[in-house]
Amino acid sequence: MRTFQHRLIRASAGSGKTFQLSNRFLGVLATGDAPAEILATTFTRKAAGEILDRIMIRLAEAARDPHKLAELNNFIEAAPVTQDACIATLRELTRQLHRLRVQTLDSFFIQVAQCFSFEMGFPPGWSIADEVDDSELRVNAIEELLREHEAKLVLEIVHLMSKGETTRGVSQLMLDAASQLYGLFQETPGEVWTALKTRQPPKRQEIDAAKKLLLEAPLDKRMTKARNEDLSRFDEGDFGGFLEKGLAKKVIEADLMYYRAEIPADVACAYQTLIDAAACEPYNLLVRQTEGAFQLLERFDAIYRRLKFQSQAYRFDDVTRFLSRQANADTPTRVAYRLDGHINHLLLDEFQDTSPAQWSVLRPVARRVTTQPQGSFFCVGDVKQAIYGWRGGVAEIFEEVVSELGELDEAELKVSFRSSPVVIDFVNLVARNLHRHPGLDRYEAGVKRWQTLFADHSTAKTNLPGYVSVETAPYDKDGDPSNETLFIAAAERVCRSLENSPGSEVGVLVRTNSAVRKMIFELRQRGVTASEEGGGTLTDSASVQLMMSLLQWIDHPADTVARFHVRNSPLAEVIGLKPHMGSQRASQLAQQLRGEILVDGYGATLRRWSRTLAEIGNSRERRRIEQLVRLAHGYQRKSTLRTSDFIEFVETQRVADPQASAVRVMTIHQAKGLQFDVVVLLDLDQKFPGHPPSFVIERSAPLAPVTGIVRYANKDVQKVLPPRLQRMFTSSSSQQAVEELCVLYVAITRAVHAMHIVIKPPTAKEKNPPRTMAGLLTEALEVNRQPQANEVVYQMGDAEWNAHLASADMPSAHRTQTIARRLPIAMAPVKRQRGEALPPSKLEGGPRLKVANLLQTSDSTGRLVGSVTHAWLERIEWLDNFELDEQGFGTVARAIVGDALNVDHLLSRFRKIIDQPNLQQLLGQQTTRRPAGVSAAATAEVRQEQTFAIAVEGGIQNGSIDRLVLWKEGDEVVAADVIDFKTDRLAAEETEALADKAAFYRPQVNAYRRAVQQMWKLPDKAVSGHLYFASVDAVVEVKS
C-alpha cells in the first residue's frame, strides 16, 4: 500500500491549488483506495463542483489521450496508471457519485449532524433555515423580548449601548446587535463578558490637590493658556475634550514637550491624577456597555433557541458549534460507524478560511489520518487571501496545524498559471510598497505584517501580453468627486474594453452589493448586457415588479398605488380589473384572487396570470417570469395566508440569469477563485481599513478560546485604558488591516491580461493621500504628483495587448466560433418533494427529543461505555459455547474509545454482563424463546446489525436492528424476534423507571418489527420484539 506524505501547501493566487488537490485525490484512487474513504472539502458549492469536475475531466482525458495519461502519471504520487485503469476508475466514480465526499464543510457537517440529531437535541425533521426564515425568527425573538416584563430593562440596555445618539428604532438596534454579535456571544463564556469591573476615580481631595498644584505652577504663556482651557473642560465635565486636547493629551502620549518647552514633572504628575479621574467615565461606560450587550444577547438567545426548536429550523453555525463541542478522540469512529465508512484521506481546500469551531470538528479526523499508516492529510490555502475573518475564519490556523499534527511536508507555490507578466509585476510592486503610505498610523503594524506573508510572484505565462492602468474618474457638475461619476467612468471603461478586445470576458469588481446594482444599472444604460454573480433579485424585471404589485394589492386592497400599476397594465384584463371599478367591487376581486392562490397554489396561479406578460415581453422578461414561477413552486411548502410574505421572499432571493454574458459584475469576495481576461476594479475609496468591529476580543492563541472582550472605543479613549485593553485594540487594528489587504490582493490577482483600476479624483482640500485602498495603491506605485480628474495616473505594459495575442492565448470567443443559433434549453418541470429518510430511532419517546433524557447520560464517558457494550453484544451469535476473545474485543473497543478509557476494566465489566442469567437465556441457542406456532424442526438464524430501508407514509424509513433472530422452516422465514440492546443506567429496584424506559423505546422497536414484517412478508403476530437492559439484566417484551 502506498503511503502518502502529509502535506501543507501555501498556494498564491493562480498557482494551481485545485490542480494540486486533484493530484492527491487521483493519486489516492490510483492506489486502489475506495472513493468513499476520501473527504475533500472547500467553502462553496461552486468550488466543490470545480474540484469534482477537474478530477473527472482529468481522468476522462487520460483515458482517451496518451499524452494526458503521461501528464497525469507525472503528477500523481502513485505508481503509473493505464488507460484501462482510468476507465475503470471513472466508471467506479460515476457509479458511486452519491458516496463521493467532495463537498463544502457545511454540507459535510450537516451529513454528520443528521446522524447525531438526538444527541444535538434537535427536533425530528430539522433543517437548515434560509435567510428569510432565520431573519423572521430573529425579528420574532426581538418582538417577544420587548413584550416581556423585562422590556424596560432591555430599553435601558439599548439606550446605554447606543449612548442615546441613534436615530434608528429600538427593534432595528436590537436586530443589528443580534446579527453582529450572536456568533461571538455563543463562542464567548458568560464570565468573560462580565470580567471587567468598574473602577473608582481618585478621591476628591486628590483631585483638588492636583488642580491647586496646576493653578499655582509657574508656566509660560502657552502652557498657562492650555492649562486654563484643560481645567475648564474638566470642571464642565467635558472629559472627552479634556483627554483629547492640550497638556493632558501630551501627558497621555508621554510627550512632555509643549511648543519646545518641557512640561514640569510635578505638573505632569498632577495632570495624571486628573487624567485618571477623567478616564474613569469612558472606561466604566465600556464596562457597562459590554455587560449590557451580554444581558441583551442572553435574553435574546433564550427566546431565539426556543423559536428555532419549535420551527425545526437551524443555522449552519448551530450545527458546527454543536459538533465542535462534542468532538473528541472517538469522533472519527463514531462518525464512521454512522456514515458507514472511515475517512482515511482528508483533503482541505481554502484552509485559511477555516474557523476554530470548524477545525475542532476536523481535528480528531486529521489526527487519526496522520497517525494511521493507511491515512493521509492534505491541505492547501493562502493566508494572503484570508478574506472571511468576519465569519470566523482564522488564517493563523496554518501555523497552528503544523504544531498540532506534527511534521508536515510544507510547500509554497508562487508561480502563477493565470496572469501575464505585467499583471504579476504590478502585484509585486504594490505588495512591496504598501507600507509607504504616510498616514497608516496604528494600522502600520498590520500592513507590515501582511507584507511578511508575501513573497514575490512569477508567472509561467511569460509570453502573455498585458496592461495595467490606474485612472481617475471626472468631477461632478459641482466640481467634486462623486460615486455617480466613478460608476459612469467605470462603465465607460468596460465599454472601451469590449470594443478594443472583442470576445474577452470582463470582470467588474466592487466592494458591496449595492455597488454591484449601481454598476449593472450604468452598464445597461449603455446597452451592455451584464450578469450579476450569484444572481440578483427578480425585481430587476418590469414584469416581475408588476406581479409584485398585483400581490401587494391582493394583500392590501386599499393600496391605490399598487392597484393603479396593475390597472394600467396587460394584467388588468387577465384578472378582470376594470378601469372604473369601485373600491368595494375591487376588494371583492382581490379576495377572489387570494382564493385562487389558496386553492391552486402560488406556482400554478402565477403561471396562469403571467402568460400574457411572457407573450409580450422580451427574452429576458420571459426568463425572469419563468424563474418567478419556479420560485413560487418552491415557496409553496412554507406559504402563508399573506401574499406580502411571498413578496418579501421574492425580494430577498438571489436568482441567476442563465444567459451567458461577457461582462460579470460582482463583489471582490465573490470573485475569489475566478479569473477574467480583463478586470475593471473600482469602489476603493472608502476609509482603510473600513469600519472597526463593535467589540474587540482577546485570545491567548489564534485557536484558543476567547479570554477577553470589550466594546469598541475610539483611539483617544483607547490611550487612557488599561494596558491589557490597549493591547486588545492594537491587535484588532492590526488584524483589520491584514484582512483588508487580503481583499485588495484578491482583487488585483484576478486578471489574465489587463486590469483597469478606476478611483475618485482628489477633493479640492486634499493635501495628503487619503487613507483608502486607492490611496495605498497610488502611494505604493509612487505616483509623484497629486492625481487630477479624468486621467491615467499610472500605467504598465501595452495598452494594445489584444493585438499581440497568439492564437493559443486568445480569449475563448476568438478560439471558437460562436454558434449563431443556440439550441433551446427548456426548463425542467418543478420536481416533486421526495420522501424524507426517517430512522426509527427518531420515534423514541414520541415528542420527547433530548438524548440526555433518553439515555440519562450527560457525559461522554457514559456514551463511550455504551457504544463499546453495544458493539460487543452485537458480536455474539450464541452464548452457549461463547468464549471471550479479549484481544479481538479489545481491538474493537480501542477503535471506539482510543485511550480515553481503560479497556481492561471494560472487559471485566462485560464479563459480568454476559454472565447475567436473563441475558444467558435470551442469547442461548437452547434457551432462547421459540415463538408460538413454530415447529420444533424450525431453526434459528441470528443476524447482527440488520439494516433496512422501507417505504412508509411521508418518506423512507431506514435503520439497523441490533439483533434479529429469524426462525426458518426450510428456506422460508416463518417468525422473527427483534432484540434491541440498551445500556441506560438503571437501578434494580427502579421498576417504575424501567417501565418508563420500555415505554419510551416502544415506538422504535415497533418500527423495527414493522420493517421485518415488510421484508419477510410476515403477519404482525409472527414478529416479536424485546428490549434488553444490560444494567439491570432485564428483558422486556414490546407489544404493539
Helices and strands as residue ranges (DSSP letters): E 7-11, H 17-30, G 35-37, E 38-42, H 45-64, H 66-75, H 83-95, G 97-99, E 101-104, H 105-113, H 117-120, E 127-128, H 131-147, H 151-162, H 170-187, H 190-193, H 204-216, H 221-235, H 239-244, H 246-252, E 257-258, E 261-262, H 265-311, E 313-314, H 316-326, H 331-339, E 345-348, G 351-353, H 356-371, E 376-381, G 383-385, G 389-391, H 397-405, E 409-413, E 415-416, H 421-433, G 434-436, G 441-443, H 444-453, E 458-459, E 467-472, H 483-500, E 506-510, H 513-525, E 530-532, G 538-540, H 542-555, H 560-567, H 571-575, H 583-600, H 602-616, H 619-635, G 636-638, H 643-652, E 663-667, H 668-671, E 676-681, E 695-699, E 706-711, H 715-718, H 723-748, E 751-759, H 773-780, E 792-797, G 801-804, G 807-809, H 812-815, E 836-837, G 840-843, H 851-855, H 860-873, H 886-897, H 903-914, H 917-922, E 939-952, E 955-969, E 972-982, H 991-1016, G 1020-1022, E 1023-1029, E 1034-1038
